[in-house]
Amino acid sequence: MQHHRHLVQLKLLGKNSVKIPEPINSVAALIDLHHANQLELTRPHFGCSQAGHNCDRWLWLGFRWSVREVFPGRIKRLFRRGHNEEETVVADLRAIGCVVTDTTPDGEQIQAKIRPHLSGSLDGIIESGLPTAPNTRHILEIKTHALKSFTELQKIGVEKSKPQHFIQMQLYMHSLGIDRALYYSICKNDDQIYTERVKYDAAVAEKYITKSVGIIANDRSPEPMPGASPTWYQCKWCAGYDICYESKKTKEVNCRTCAHSSAIDTGWHCARFDKPLTVEAQRDGCRAHVLHPDLVPWDLVGGDGKSAEYKINGAIVINGESGISSGDLLNGNH
């Protein structure tokens, strides 16, 4: 009887109680903190997965390493889940008789190199064995989706629901001379699978190659996408919001945010010292860094080829070797 009364008391407490929040040092919090603290290196190339983005300015800012997207640990774990799914999908395709190549003979990921700076990494190539088209090679593109995105994909297809993914596959097909792709998508909520065969469209591929090459070669910031504004939801959620609408200045000091550097066919080049720049050197920057005029809100009023003269709050400030460093200038130390 005493045991029965104890159970009744527990039920009554449960009915009216509120769950105590987990402490900050809980397992979940520590794991998310671990992932949040992992440094992610900036991508050195202009990725095929980006080419279909509808804002040229955002693409230019990203290629110039002038905006760094910061993701919480949970989102980074989501990215990891999508990446880990690739191995499972390849195994499943092989289990039903598909011949899949997912690495080079050296064990590296297969690359699609389209133009200088414009490239991407493939999930794989289905060499043969795909049901309904067993003798046709296909680019393999694997994506995971939340339920809402997955449902829309099933309803209207990848070209309309995920145009960036569609364009990414077009660039891969163009690069490797393969005229079919398999879009393999998984719903993260219930593990449903949706697959769609995509045909190569040369006009689409050429359009976005031309667009991407133009952004890569442009030393000046493009205009934002039509309809962009501080109140538009796509702008409000964009990592470039601050540089477009608020401070209007980068927070990054590296070779790509420097007015002396530019992307050329052989890589990145420094005009100040007339030399090529390795990826490591680009990340480090140097003492001669001059803030690119499109990455700061100040008026450029002069320069001597080594330093720039910016007008800030009515005063002329020299940025570069003979003046204030870019880091100090961005931090307001002038």
Sequence and secondary structure as in RCSB ss.txt:
>XXXX:A:sequence
MQHHRHLVQLKLLGKNSVKIPEPINSVAALIDLHHANQLELTRPHFGCSQAGHNCDRWLWLGFRWSVREVFPGRI
KRLFRRGHNEEETVVADLRAIGCVVTDTTPDGEQIQAKIRPHLSGSLDGIIESGLPTAPNTRHILEIKTHALKSF
TELQKIGVEKSKPQHFIQMQLYMHSLGIDRALYYSICKNDDQIYTERVKYDAAVAEKYITKSVGIIANDRSPEPM
PGASPTWYQCKWCAGYDICYESKKTKEVNCRTCAHSSAIDTGWHCARFDKPLTVEAQRDGCRAHVLHPDLVPWDL
VGGDGKSAEYKINGAIVINGESGISSGDLLNGNH
>XXXX:A:secstr
 HHHHHHHHHHHHHHH       TTSHHHHHHHHHHTS     SSEETTTTT S HHHHHHHHTT       HHH
HHHHHHHHHHHHHHHHHHHHTT EEE S TTS   EEEEETTEEEE SEEEEE BTTBTT  EEEEEEEE HHHH
HHHHHH HHHH HHHHHHHHHHHHHHT  EEEEEEEETTT  EEEEEEE  HHHHHHHHHHHHHHHH SS     
TT  TTSHHHHTSTTHHHHHSS S    SGGGBTTEEEETTEEEETTTTEEE HHHHHH  TT  B GGGSSSEE
EEE SSEEEEEETTEEEEEETTSB HHHHHTT  
